[in-house]
Amino acid sequence: MGHTIYYNTEIRRWEDFKKFLKRIARGLGYSLLPEKEWIILVPDSDGVEPLKIKKSGAHSAKTYLREPYHSIYLLILYSASAFGSVEVWED
């Protein structure tokens, strides 16, 4: 059983957001897998799920409250609201 972050996104400035996330991923040493409707941020740990952000829609990622990954995911998701709207909740 692990701690999960749930999020619902509506990113209106998608191209700007992808540029922003590319810079963040490079700075953190994470891999970034851009796709047409998704951006997948892969951390340097197998202990958490990748953060998959959809242009529009709901998703989740298990972090198991492992730091700094959990906090970084939250920061990225809340930062995404500058490019559209994001709703985040946890359990």
N, C-alpha and C positions, 0 to 999 in steps of 0.2 A: 504494500500500500504506500502511495506517495502523495506528496502535496502537488496539487495541480493548479495552474493558472489558466483561467478561461478568458477568452476575449472575443469581442465582436467588432469588426473593423469596417469602415467605409472611408477608404483613402481616396480623396478626390485629386490630389496632386501626386499621382503615382510615380511619375518619372523623377520628380524632385525627391520623393521619399526613397526611391531606389538609390539615388546618388548619395543621400544622407546615410543610409544604412551601409552602403559600400565603404564609405569613409570610416564609420564606426567599426565595422568588421575588421578592416585593415588595422586600425589602432589597437583592437583587442586581440588580434591574432586569430580570429575566427574565420571559418570558411563561409562564403556567401554563394548560394546557388540561386541565381535569378531565373525565374520562369515567367511565362506570360501573365498568369494571374496570381502567382505566388512569389514570395521571396523566402528562402529557407536559410536561416542563420544557424550554422553548425559550430558549437563551441569546441574547445580543445579538451573536452571530457566526455567519456562514454557514460558518465553517471547521470546525465540529464538528457531529455529529449531535445531535438533541434527546435528552434523557434520558427514556426511556419506562419507567415503573415500573408493573408489573402487580401487582395485588393478590396473585396467586399464579401463579408460573411463571417461565420463563427468558426473558432478552432480552440485548441487547448494544447498545453505543453506540461508534462510532468517535470518538476524540478527537484522534488524530494527535499525542498528547502535547503538545498546545497548552495552555499555561498562561495564565490560572489555571483554565481550564475542566476540564482533566483532574483536578486536585486537588479542585476543587469537586464534581465528580461523585463522586469517591471519598468525600469527606466526607459527602455526602448519602446515598449508599448505605450506608455504615457507620452513619450516624445512624439509618437506617431500621430497624436491628436493635433499637432501643429500642421499636419498635412490633410486632415479630414476629421473624422470622429472615431473614437475608440471607447468601448465599454470594457472594463476589466473587473473580474472578480476571482476569488480564490477559494479553495477548500483543501 
